[in-house]
Amino acid sequence: QATRKLEAVYEVPYLAHACMEPMNCTAHVRRHSCDVYAPTQAQTGAQKMAADVTGLPVSKINVHTTFLGGGFGRRFEQDFVVDALQCSKAMGAPVKVVYTREDDIQHDFYRPATYNKLAAGIDADGVPSAWAHHIVGPSIMQRALPGMAPQLMPSWLPNSFERGLGGAAAWAMGFQTDASSVEGAANLPYAIPNLHVSYVKENGPVPVGFWRSVGNSQNGFITECFFDEVARAGGKDPYVLRYQLLKDHPRHLGVLKLAASKADWGVPLAPGRFRGIAVLESFGSYVAQAVEITLRDGRLKVERVVCAIDCGIVVNTSIVTAQMEGSIVFGLTAALKGEITIDKGRVTQSNFHD
């Protein structure tokens, strides 16, 4: 019944984590004890994996956490820890494993590639009256949960029970919507009276994993870009339409207004210069960013990024600043570079140059 209907398709590629410090681990397996030195985001998992490889009780495994050199979800995995443990056990000596950059890029657990069909109904006033978002892509949780579930269990449970738990988790995920696949889409904050978000798992052979901000990284990009298309189709200023539809979300509204103010929203720009704005809640933090770019001879250059964040109580402002500066670099990299492609079962890219 909408006055106008708008449809779009968005695709996002696989992305590697590309941590500045490649995957590495030092392990020393001895007869009665084991030491693991690793930049890990999952200490309990590393400890239990070491117990699995060595046959030692968990109480005899010491995990020493080093600085991460960048984590972003990649160091939640245990592959690089297992490499060091197996080598040390075989050699009977402490062994340090360091992946090459090529190993790192070509053997990652990638951010999922997804295919998204979107549709919106726009009323006579140019305001969206309906929104539909259909997502197809692999499930991180279905891949990761069987390994995660045993790591969360107390150490006194027998190994056979933990293995059974992992299998049960995998079976259960076959019937569940992966919440990480729809975050940033299913919780759309805009006051649109008719909203429908659906998800189909399409698990291919490429290993996928947690990538900084997980589902929000692609879904935030997709939903906010499509919102701009809807605003344009309805003849609305994208900031004004967001403002209008966020009346019930004061924290979204607060950062949106601040970012727009600091970015001089509404002030005319020179020819060839363009401005965009977006707002998203992820893991309890509310962020708005406005970006200015120039286009010359088909080449895009980012001139300015304005960022406003409401993350609740702040103890150390420098940490928040560093987080947001890092997130801006990550976001620009995800949007403009970083695509991972597969050819004949292998990752085509190998290092930062490509």
Protein Blocks (a to p, Z undefined) as FASTA:
>chain_A
ZZbdcddddddddddfkiabacdddddddfkbccdddddfblklmmmmmmmmnopafklp
ccddddekinnlmmmpmklmmmmmmmmmmnopacdddddfklmmmmcccddddddddddd
ddfkopafbdcdddddddfklmmmmmmmmmmpcfkbcfklmmmmmmmmmmmmmmpccfkl
mgoklmocbdcfbdcddddddddfbdcdddehijmmmmmmmmmmmmmmmmmmnopafklm
mmmmmmmmmklmmmmmmmmmmnogoiacdehiacddddddeehiacddddddddeehiac
dfbdcddddebjafblmlmmmmmmmmmmmmmmmmmgopacdeehiafbfbfkZZ
